[in-house]
């Protein structure tokens, strides 16, 4: 009988295989790489690939057999082999291997070489798996029964075809699960936590890489928690779903809204919201909150218009019903305001922001029903009053609900999409960024520094932020005698590392602030003076530069400021 086990996503696999019988195959120590190959090619072309197996055993020869299979993605993001099929994106028929049976001697290696022949009529992507099986040694003569153990290694092939792909994904379902509702969850996280799960479905024609964020807001709309939503590599192949999750502990009693935002490389993030109530801090919510979203879309995600100081302009958005049921849409305008991470946030009713265009907006039509597969254009008009200059902004909300108003057998959660409107009015624009704060923190247990900056927009138009952090080391003045000559080398700063700042791609509007941050990966040395410069650009103007002085003591503890002269390291000069 055969016993199969599939090796997961690991770059190095160590196998210690011992047979139940004394004569069986000896100890094996194998390395197999890679687990995933990302390939790209045009229709009608051939793309080569290689997979390497290294036998680090001292005396045992390893025997293998390879084959090509289809590929299936589980909801946890793990790839598993499946039979070849007529699935649109099955690429198993495209793949050829130079050899399917081979052996690797002790201390040797073998390269599995293959190629992907992309058909001229193929889809925009294809997926297959190379399965390599470690074969057992045959049982010696005279042994009537034995147990054979097989080990399988897998390499997933992700093939992008051509240059035109459609990246599209949506959150199919969202769940809020009390950890106390399941013995396994309670054992892993305790009984008073909440597990948030967002199911992301890929309805495009190419795999996407998902990066999720969970935002918890209270009844007043204030953000109380922000945590990542994650799972494995985060890759979702077409016609597949993965679950992205996170556990949050110790939320006080109250009414909340959970918002899942998943960036996947499309024209807008996939967004879903679910409301839940915590009645008792000790018990959490009483049951599972779950529901599916409406499959709708709005294009484009941004209306950007250049306007005269007094006049009317209009933009058009296209609303689509991609669901299987009739959907009622309501379109309305709100104030546009982003938080420090560039995420739109609600504004209290009655408040008008200084750079708002919300009172200038007309929407036609503002309510309608679409059948499955239908779409409709909506005209968003802007009437600019006389004497206005600079940037003006608004948030167009598109809310979707079932047209019959009944949930039926499924509970539907809130589904709405945003279109941001940016108006550039007149010619007299003020561009001015200001660095409000520049902070640092030492990584726990390591002489590595994490830095962050808070940047505000004090101008009259929006700005897209970009910046970098530069780490420099100080070398003091040194003297070196060479014969009768004393060589003096001036004090200097030398660049050690530089990193592009992480920041939301969402422009920062006038009056808003945004966080920029980075980790400087180079370890700092003891008894050395450093400085970090933060450079942030604004339009065509020279970048602003701000400095932060740091030094490191003998125990590799980082301090702000400058070292005392006696502590400064003496560095010998050189020719």
C-alpha positions as CSV (number, residue, x, y, z in Angstrom):
1,X,0.0,0.0,0.0
2,X,1.1,3.6,-0.7
3,X,1.1,6.5,1.8
4,X,1.2,9.9,0.2
5,X,2.2,13.2,1.8
6,X,2.4,16.5,-0.1
7,X,5.2,18.8,0.8
8,X,3.9,22.4,1.4
9,X,5.5,25.7,0.6
10,X,9.0,25.2,1.8
11,X,12.3,26.0,0.0
12,X,14.3,23.3,1.8
13,X,12.9,19.9,2.6
14,X,14.7,17.4,4.8
15,X,13.6,13.8,4.6
16,X,14.6,11.2,7.1
17,X,13.0,8.1,5.7
18,X,13.4,4.8,7.6
19,X,11.7,1.7,6.4
20,X,10.0,-0.7,8.8
21,X,12.4,-3.4,7.6
22,X,16.2,-3.5,8.1
23,X,16.9,-3.7,4.4
24,X,15.0,-0.6,3.4
25,X,16.4,2.6,1.8
26,X,18.9,4.5,4.0
27,X,18.7,8.0,5.3
28,X,18.0,10.7,2.7
29,X,18.6,14.5,3.0
30,X,17.1,16.3,0.1
31,X,16.7,19.9,-1.1
32,X,14.0,20.7,-3.6
33,X,13.4,24.2,-5.1
34,X,11.5,26.2,-6.1
35,X,7.9,25.5,-4.9
36,X,6.4,28.1,-7.2
37,X,7.5,29.4,-10.6
38,X,6.1,32.6,-12.1
39,X,6.5,32.5,-15.9
40,X,5.4,34.8,-18.7
41,X,5.3,34.4,-22.4
42,X,3.3,35.3,-25.6
43,X,0.9,33.0,-27.4
44,X,2.7,30.6,-29.7
45,X,5.9,30.8,-27.8
46,X,7.8,28.4,-25.6
47,X,9.0,29.3,-22.0
48,X,11.7,27.1,-20.4
49,X,11.9,26.4,-16.7
50,X,14.1,24.5,-14.3
51,X,13.6,22.7,-10.9
52,X,16.6,21.6,-8.9
53,X,16.9,18.6,-6.6
54,X,20.0,18.2,-4.4
55,X,20.8,14.9,-2.6
56,X,22.9,15.8,0.5
57,X,23.0,12.2,1.7
58,X,26.3,10.5,2.3
59,X,25.5,7.1,0.9
60,X,21.9,6.8,-0.4
61,X,20.9,7.3,-4.0
62,X,17.4,8.8,-4.5
63,X,15.1,7.7,-7.3
64,X,12.4,9.9,-8.7
65,X,9.5,10.0,-11.1
66,X,8.0,13.3,-12.3
67,X,4.7,14.1,-14.0
68,X,2.6,17.2,-14.9
69,X,-0.9,17.6,-13.4
70,X,-3.5,20.2,-13.1
71,X,-3.6,22.6,-10.2
72,X,-6.2,23.5,-7.6
73,X,-6.1,26.2,-4.9
74,X,-7.6,25.6,-1.5
75,X,-9.3,28.4,0.5
76,X,-6.2,28.6,2.7
77,X,-4.1,29.5,-0.4
78,X,-2.3,26.2,-0.7
79,X,-1.8,24.7,-4.2
80,X,-2.6,21.0,-4.6
81,X,-2.4,18.8,-7.7
82,X,-5.6,17.6,-9.5
83,X,-6.4,15.7,-12.6
84,X,-6.1,17.4,-16.0
85,X,-9.4,19.0,-17.0
86,X,-11.1,21.2,-19.4
87,X,-10.9,24.2,-17.0
88,X,-10.3,27.3,-19.0
89,X,-7.0,28.0,-17.2
90,X,-5.7,24.5,-17.1
91,X,-2.1,24.5,-18.5
92,X,-1.1,20.9,-17.8
93,X,-1.3,20.1,-21.6
94,X,1.1,23.0,-22.3
95,X,4.0,21.5,-20.2
96,X,6.7,19.1,-21.4
97,X,9.4,17.6,-19.3
98,X,12.8,16.4,-20.7
99,X,12.8,13.4,-18.5
100,X,10.3,11.8,-16.2
101,X,12.4,9.2,-14.3
102,X,15.9,9.9,-12.9
103,X,18.2,9.3,-10.0
104,X,20.4,11.5,-7.9
105,X,23.6,10.0,-6.4
106,X,24.9,10.9,-2.9
107,X,26.2,14.5,-2.9
108,X,24.9,15.1,-6.4
109,X,22.1,17.1,-7.9
110,X,19.6,16.9,-10.8
111,X,17.9,19.7,-12.7
112,X,14.4,18.9,-14.0
113,X,14.2,20.9,-17.3
114,X,10.9,21.6,-19.0
115,X,9.1,24.1,-21.2
116,X,5.7,25.6,-21.4
117,X,4.4,25.7,-25.0
118,X,1.7,28.4,-25.0
119,X,-1.1,27.7,-27.5
120,X,-2.1,30.4,-30.0
121,X,-5.7,30.3,-28.7
122,X,-4.9,30.2,-25.0
123,X,-6.5,32.1,-22.2
124,X,-4.7,35.1,-20.5
125,X,-3.1,32.8,-18.0
126,X,-2.5,29.1,-17.3
127,X,-1.7,27.0,-14.2
128,X,-0.2,23.5,-13.8
129,X,1.9,21.6,-11.3
130,X,5.0,19.5,-11.7
131,X,4.8,16.6,-9.2
132,X,8.0,14.8,-8.4
133,X,7.7,11.5,-6.5
134,X,10.5,9.9,-4.4
135,X,10.4,6.2,-5.2
136,X,11.0,3.5,-2.6
137,X,13.6,0.8,-3.1
138,X,12.1,-2.4,-4.3
139,X,11.6,-5.1,-1.6
140,X,14.3,-7.8,-1.7
141,X,13.5,-11.3,-2.9
142,X,11.9,-13.5,-0.3
143,X,10.0,-10.7,1.5
144,X,6.2,-11.5,1.2
145,X,4.9,-8.2,2.4
146,X,6.2,-4.7,3.0
147,X,5.0,-1.1,3.4
148,X,6.1,1.4,0.8
149,X,6.3,5.1,1.7
150,X,6.1,7.7,-1.1
151,X,7.0,11.3,-0.8
152,X,5.8,13.9,-3.3
153,X,7.3,17.4,-4.0
154,X,5.3,19.9,-6.0
155,X,6.2,23.0,-8.1
156,X,3.3,25.2,-9.1
157,X,3.6,26.9,-12.5
158,X,1.8,30.3,-12.8
159,X,1.9,31.4,-16.4
160,X,0.9,34.9,-17.5
161,X,0.1,35.0,-21.2
162,X,0.5,38.1,-23.4
163,X,0.3,41.6,-22.1
164,X,-3.4,42.1,-21.7
165,X,-5.0,40.6,-18.6
166,X,-8.1,41.6,-16.6
167,X,-7.4,41.8,-12.9
168,X,-10.7,41.6,-11.1
169,X,-11.6,40.3,-7.6
170,X,-14.3,40.9,-5.1
171,X,-15.1,40.0,-1.5
172,X,-17.7,37.2,-1.8
173,X,-18.4,36.8,1.9
174,X,-17.4,38.3,5.2
175,X,-17.7,36.6,8.6
176,X,-17.2,37.7,12.2
177,X,-16.8,34.5,14.4
178,X,-16.5,34.5,18.2
179,X,-13.5,32.3,19.1
180,X,-15.5,30.8,21.9
181,X,-17.9,29.3,19.4
182,X,-15.4,26.6,18.4
183,X,-13.2,24.4,20.7
184,X,-10.3,24.7,18.2
185,X,-10.5,28.5,18.0
186,X,-10.9,28.8,21.8
187,X,-7.8,26.6,22.3
188,X,-5.8,28.7,19.8
189,X,-6.9,32.2,20.7
190,X,-9.0,32.1,24.0
191,X,-12.7,32.5,24.3
192,X,-13.0,36.3,24.2
193,X,-11.7,37.0,20.7
194,X,-13.3,37.6,17.3
195,X,-12.1,36.0,14.1
196,X,-12.7,38.1,11.0
197,X,-12.7,36.3,7.7
198,X,-13.0,37.9,4.3
199,X,-13.4,35.5,1.3
200,X,-11.8,37.0,-1.8
201,X,-12.9,35.6,-5.2
202,X,-11.0,36.1,-8.4
203,X,-13.3,36.6,-11.3
204,X,-10.6,37.9,-13.6
205,X,-8.4,36.0,-16.1
206,X,-5.0,36.3,-14.2
207,X,-3.8,35.5,-10.7
208,X,-3.7,38.4,-8.3
209,X,-1.7,39.0,-5.1
210,X,-4.0,40.1,-2.2
211,X,-2.9,42.4,0.6
212,X,-5.7,42.9,3.1
213,X,-6.4,45.3,5.9
214,X,-9.2,45.1,8.6
215,X,-10.5,48.4,10.0
216,X,-12.8,48.4,13.1
217,X,-14.9,51.5,13.6
218,X,-17.2,52.4,16.5
219,X,-20.7,53.7,16.3
220,X,-19.4,57.2,15.7
221,X,-17.3,56.1,12.8
222,X,-14.0,56.5,14.6
223,X,-11.3,54.0,13.9
224,X,-10.5,51.8,16.9
225,X,-8.4,49.0,15.4
226,X,-6.4,48.4,12.2
227,X,-4.8,45.0,11.6
228,X,-3.6,43.1,8.5
229,X,-5.8,40.5,6.9
230,X,-3.5,37.7,5.7
231,X,-3.1,34.2,4.4
232,X,0.0,32.6,3.0
233,X,1.4,34.2,-0.2
234,X,-2.0,35.9,-0.8
235,X,-2.1,34.7,-4.4
236,X,-5.5,33.9,-5.9
237,X,-5.8,32.2,-9.3
238,X,-8.8,32.7,-11.5
239,X,-12.1,31.0,-10.5
240,X,-10.7,30.5,-7.0
241,X,-11.3,31.9,-3.6
242,X,-9.1,32.4,-0.5
243,X,-9.9,33.4,3.0
244,X,-8.0,36.3,4.6
245,X,-8.3,36.5,8.3
246,X,-7.3,38.1,11.6
247,X,-8.2,37.8,15.2
248,X,-8.9,40.8,17.5
249,X,-9.1,40.6,21.2
250,X,-10.6,42.8,24.0
251,X,-13.0,45.0,22.2
252,X,-15.3,46.7,24.8
253,X,-19.1,46.4,24.5
254,X,-20.7,48.5,21.8
255,X,-21.8,48.7,18.2
256,X,-19.1,48.3,15.6
257,X,-18.5,48.2,11.8
258,X,-15.8,45.9,10.4
259,X,-14.4,47.0,7.0
260,X,-12.2,44.7,5.0
261,X,-10.1,46.4,2.3
262,X,-8.1,44.1,0.0
263,X,-5.7,45.5,-2.5
264,X,-5.1,43.1,-5.4
265,X,-3.8,45.3,-8.2
266,X,-7.1,46.3,-9.7
267,X,-8.5,49.7,-10.3
268,X,-9.9,49.9,-6.8
269,X,-9.6,47.8,-3.6
270,X,-12.2,45.1,-2.9
271,X,-14.2,46.4,0.1
272,X,-16.9,44.9,2.3
273,X,-18.4,46.0,5.6
274,X,-20.2,44.1,8.3
275,X,-21.9,45.5,11.4
276,X,-21.8,43.7,14.7
277,X,-22.6,44.3,18.4
278,X,-20.7,43.3,21.5
279,X,-23.2,43.1,24.4
280,X,-20.9,41.7,27.0
281,X,-17.1,42.2,27.1
282,X,-16.7,38.8,28.7
283,X,-18.8,36.9,26.2
284,X,-18.1,38.9,23.0
285,X,-20.8,38.6,20.3
286,X,-23.3,35.8,20.8
287,X,-23.1,34.2,17.4
288,X,-21.5,34.2,14.0
289,X,-22.2,37.3,11.8
290,X,-21.9,36.5,8.1
291,X,-23.2,37.6,4.8
292,X,-22.3,37.9,1.2
293,X,-21.7,41.2,-0.7
294,X,-23.5,42.3,-3.9
295,X,-21.3,41.8,-7.0
296,X,-21.3,45.3,-8.4
297,X,-18.7,47.6,-10.0
298,X,-18.3,51.3,-10.7
299,X,-15.8,52.8,-13.2
300,X,-13.7,54.9,-13.1
301,X,-12.6,55.1,-9.5
302,X,-11.6,58.7,-9.9
303,X,-13.1,61.7,-11.7
304,X,-10.4,64.3,-12.3
305,X,-11.5,67.6,-14.0
306,X,-9.7,70.9,-14.8
307,X,-12.3,73.6,-14.2
308,X,-12.6,77.3,-15.0
309,X,-13.1,79.6,-12.0
310,X,-16.8,79.9,-12.9
311,X,-18.5,77.2,-15.0
312,X,-20.0,73.8,-15.3
313,X,-18.3,70.4,-16.1
314,X,-19.5,66.9,-15.9
315,X,-18.0,63.4,-15.6
316,X,-19.6,60.0,-16.2
317,X,-19.4,56.9,-14.1
318,X,-20.6,53.5,-15.2
319,X,-22.4,51.3,-12.7
320,X,-22.5,47.6,-13.4
321,X,-24.5,44.7,-11.9
322,X,-22.3,41.6,-11.9
323,X,-24.6,39.7,-9.5
324,X,-27.2,37.1,-10.2
325,X,-30.1,39.1,-8.7
326,X,-31.7,42.5,-9.4
327,X,-29.9,45.3,-7.6
328,X,-31.1,48.7,-6.6
329,X,-28.5,51.4,-6.7
330,X,-28.5,54.7,-4.8
331,X,-25.9,57.4,-5.8
332,X,-25.2,60.3,-3.5
333,X,-22.4,62.7,-2.5
334,X,-20.4,63.1,0.7
335,X,-17.5,65.0,2.0
336,X,-14.1,63.5,1.0
337,X,-11.7,63.1,3.9
338,X,-8.9,60.5,4.3
339,X,-7.3,59.3,7.5
340,X,-3.5,59.1,8.1
341,X,-3.3,55.9,6.0
342,X,-5.2,57.4,3.0
343,X,-8.4,55.5,3.7
344,X,-11.7,57.5,3.3
345,X,-13.5,58.2,6.6
346,X,-17.0,59.4,7.3
347,X,-17.5,63.1,8.2
348,X,-20.1,64.1,10.7
349,X,-23.4,65.3,9.1
350,X,-23.5,69.1,8.7
351,X,-19.8,69.6,8.5
352,X,-18.4,71.1,5.3
353,X,-14.7,70.8,4.8
354,X,-12.7,73.9,3.6
355,X,-11.9,72.4,0.2
356,X,-15.2,70.6,-0.4
357,X,-17.0,70.4,-3.7
358,X,-19.9,68.4,-2.3
359,X,-22.4,71.3,-2.5
360,X,-21.7,71.8,-6.2
361,X,-22.6,68.3,-7.2
362,X,-25.6,67.1,-9.2
363,X,-26.2,63.4,-9.9
364,X,-28.5,62.1,-12.7
365,X,-30.0,59.5,-12.1
366,X,-29.4,59.0,-8.4
367,X,-31.5,55.9,-8.0
368,X,-32.2,53.0,-10.4
369,X,-32.5,49.2,-10.7
370,X,-30.2,47.0,-12.8
371,X,-30.9,43.4,-13.8
372,X,-28.1,40.9,-13.8
373,X,-25.4,41.8,-16.4
374,X,-26.8,45.3,-17.0
375,X,-24.9,48.6,-16.6
376,X,-25.8,52.2,-16.6
377,X,-24.0,55.5,-17.0
378,X,-24.5,58.1,-14.3
379,X,-23.7,61.8,-15.0
380,X,-21.9,63.6,-12.1
381,X,-22.0,67.4,-12.7
382,X,-20.1,70.2,-11.0
383,X,-21.2,73.8,-10.9
384,X,-18.3,76.0,-9.8
385,X,-19.2,79.3,-8.2
386,X,-17.3,82.5,-9.2
387,X,-14.1,83.4,-7.5
388,X,-12.9,79.9,-6.6
389,X,-9.3,78.8,-6.9
390,X,-7.3,75.7,-6.0
391,X,-8.5,72.1,-5.5
392,X,-12.0,71.0,-4.5
393,X,-13.0,67.5,-3.6
394,X,-16.0,65.2,-3.1
395,X,-16.8,61.6,-2.4
396,X,-19.4,59.9,-4.7
397,X,-21.0,57.0,-2.9
398,X,-22.7,54.1,-4.8
399,X,-24.8,52.0,-2.5
400,X,-26.1,48.6,-3.7
401,X,-28.9,46.4,-2.2
402,X,-31.2,43.7,-3.4
403,X,-34.0,45.2,-5.4
404,X,-36.7,43.1,-3.8
405,X,-35.5,44.1,-0.3
406,X,-35.5,40.5,0.9
407,X,-32.5,38.6,2.0
408,X,-34.0,35.2,1.1
409,X,-31.8,32.3,2.1
410,X,-28.7,34.5,2.3
411,X,-27.9,37.5,4.5
412,X,-26.5,40.3,2.4
413,X,-24.0,42.7,4.0
414,X,-23.5,46.4,3.2
415,X,-22.1,46.9,-0.3
416,X,-21.0,50.3,-1.5
417,X,-18.3,51.7,-3.7
418,X,-16.6,55.1,-3.8
419,X,-15.7,57.4,-6.7
420,X,-13.4,60.3,-5.7
421,X,-13.8,63.6,-7.5
422,X,-10.8,65.9,-7.8
423,X,-11.4,69.4,-9.3
424,X,-8.5,71.7,-10.3
425,X,-9.8,75.2,-10.5
426,X,-8.0,78.3,-11.9
427,X,-4.3,78.7,-12.2
428,X,-3.2,80.1,-8.8
429,X,-2.3,77.0,-6.9
430,X,-0.2,76.8,-3.7
431,X,1.9,73.7,-3.3
432,X,3.3,73.3,0.2
433,X,4.1,70.2,2.3
434,X,5.2,70.3,5.9
435,X,6.9,67.6,8.0
436,X,5.0,67.7,11.2
437,X,6.8,64.9,13.0
438,X,9.8,62.7,12.4
439,X,10.1,59.7,14.9
440,X,12.2,56.6,15.2
441,X,12.2,53.3,17.2
442,X,14.7,50.6,17.7
443,X,13.7,47.1,16.7
444,X,13.3,44.8,19.7
445,X,16.6,43.0,20.4
446,X,18.5,44.3,17.4
447,X,20.4,47.5,16.4
448,X,18.0,48.2,13.6
449,X,16.0,51.4,13.4
450,X,12.4,51.9,12.2
451,X,11.4,55.4,11.2
452,X,8.2,57.3,10.4
453,X,7.2,60.8,9.4
454,X,3.9,62.6,9.6
455,X,3.6,64.9,6.5
456,X,0.8,67.5,6.1
457,X,-0.5,69.3,3.1
458,X,-0.6,73.0,3.8
459,X,-1.2,73.9,0.1
460,X,-4.4,74.5,-1.8
461,X,-4.2,71.4,-4.1
462,X,-3.7,67.6,-3.6
463,X,-0.2,66.1,-3.6
464,X,1.0,62.5,-4.3
465,X,3.6,61.8,-1.7
466,X,7.0,60.2,-2.4
467,X,10.0,60.2,-0.2
468,X,13.0,58.2,1.1
469,X,15.1,57.7,4.2
470,X,18.9,57.8,4.0
471,X,21.1,56.4,6.8
472,X,24.6,58.0,7.0
473,X,27.6,57.2,9.3
474,X,29.9,59.8,10.7
475,X,33.7,59.4,10.3
476,X,35.6,62.0,12.5
477,X,38.7,63.8,11.3
478,X,41.8,61.6,11.4
479,X,45.5,62.1,11.2
480,X,48.1,59.6,9.8
481,X,51.8,60.1,9.7
482,X,53.5,58.8,6.6
483,X,57.2,59.4,6.8
484,X,57.7,63.1,7.5
485,X,54.2,63.9,6.3
486,X,51.1,64.1,8.4
487,X,48.0,63.3,6.3
488,X,44.8,64.8,7.6
489,X,41.5,63.4,6.5
490,X,38.5,65.7,7.0
491,X,35.4,64.5,9.0
492,X,32.7,63.2,6.7
493,X,29.4,61.5,6.4
494,X,29.1,58.4,4.3
495,X,25.8,56.8,3.1
496,X,25.2,53.4,4.6
497,X,21.7,52.6,3.5
498,X,18.7,54.2,1.8
499,X,15.1,53.0,1.6
500,X,12.0,54.3,-0.2
501,X,9.3,55.4,2.2
502,X,6.2,53.3,2.4
503,X,3.1,55.5,1.9
504,X,-0.4,55.2,0.6
505,X,-0.8,56.0,-3.1
506,X,-3.9,58.0,-2.3
507,X,-3.1,61.7,-2.8
508,X,-3.1,63.8,0.4
509,X,-5.7,66.6,0.1
510,X,-5.3,70.1,1.4
511,X,-5.4,70.1,5.2
512,X,-4.8,66.3,5.4
513,X,-1.9,64.4,6.9
514,X,-0.3,61.2,6.0
515,X,2.1,58.7,7.6
516,X,5.3,57.7,5.7
517,X,7.5,54.9,7.2
518,X,10.3,52.5,6.5
519,X,12.7,50.0,8.2
520,X,16.4,50.6,7.7
521,X,17.7,47.0,7.5
522,X,21.4,47.7,8.0
523,X,22.5,46.9,11.6
524,X,24.1,49.8,13.4
525,X,27.5,49.4,15.0
526,X,28.5,50.2,18.6
527,X,30.1,53.6,19.5
528,X,29.3,55.1,16.1
529,X,27.4,58.4,15.3
530,X,24.7,58.2,12.7
531,X,22.1,60.4,11.1
532,X,19.0,59.7,9.2
533,X,17.7,62.2,6.6
534,X,14.1,62.2,5.4
535,X,13.6,63.6,1.9
536,X,10.0,64.3,0.7
537,X,9.3,65.8,-2.7
538,X,6.5,68.1,-3.8
539,X,5.8,68.7,-7.5
540,X,8.7,70.2,-9.4
541,X,10.2,71.9,-6.3
542,X,13.4,70.6,-4.6
543,X,12.7,68.0,-1.9
544,X,12.5,69.0,1.7
545,X,15.2,67.3,3.8
546,X,15.0,66.8,7.6
547,X,17.6,65.2,9.8
548,X,17.6,63.0,12.8
549,X,20.8,62.3,14.8
550,X,21.3,58.9,16.5
551,X,24.2,57.2,18.2
552,X,24.9,53.6,19.5
553,X,26.4,52.7,22.8
554,X,28.6,49.7,23.6
555,X,25.5,47.6,24.4
556,X,24.1,48.3,20.9
557,X,21.3,50.5,22.4
558,X,20.4,53.3,20.0
559,X,20.0,56.9,21.4
560,X,18.8,60.1,20.0
561,X,21.3,63.0,19.7
562,X,25.1,63.2,19.3
563,X,27.9,61.3,21.1
564,X,30.2,63.1,23.5
565,X,33.5,63.9,21.9
566,X,35.3,61.4,24.1
567,X,33.0,58.6,22.9
568,X,33.6,59.3,19.2
569,X,35.2,56.4,17.4
570,X,38.7,57.0,16.0
571,X,39.1,55.6,12.6
572,X,42.6,55.2,11.2
573,X,43.2,56.9,7.9
574,X,44.4,55.0,4.8
575,X,46.1,55.7,1.6
